[in-house]
């Protein structure tokens, strides 16, 4: 099963800690997991992305313009489909 978790946080707080735990749990159950880290500053890698990478989790740093970047989201969806990641049922919370 291919699972992508999309995150746009630059800090590391409670939700990010829980997400990192979930990524590790899913990986330990032989699931293919990836963290898609959205960033408006391509030169700055989010803390959760650094920690996930250090723990052997696949990380994709996805550059986006500040605000709701429709073109980048469209490209992200196309790239995910090409990688076999189903984004049906994805909820975007702004």
Phi, psi and omega in degrees: 000130177263124181233129176245131173251126182256128183224141178235021181273141177263347180257185178226105184233200183300313181295320180293323177296316178295321178296319178297319176298317180296317178302315180296318180297313180297319178296320180293340178262024176062028174269147177272109183242149176217142174259118174265107183262108180280135181215140175265357178235089186305333180280347181253118180265128182299150182300318180297325178294320178296315181293318179297316179299318179296335180266009176084014177275137175293132181232135173240118176272116187249109181287139178219157173285154176301146182088197181274106185261093185298317182298315179294323177295321178298316178295320178299317179296317179295318178296320180296316178300319180296331179271001179082021180259121182273121180260015176296141178080008179290134177251128177256121180250117183255000000 
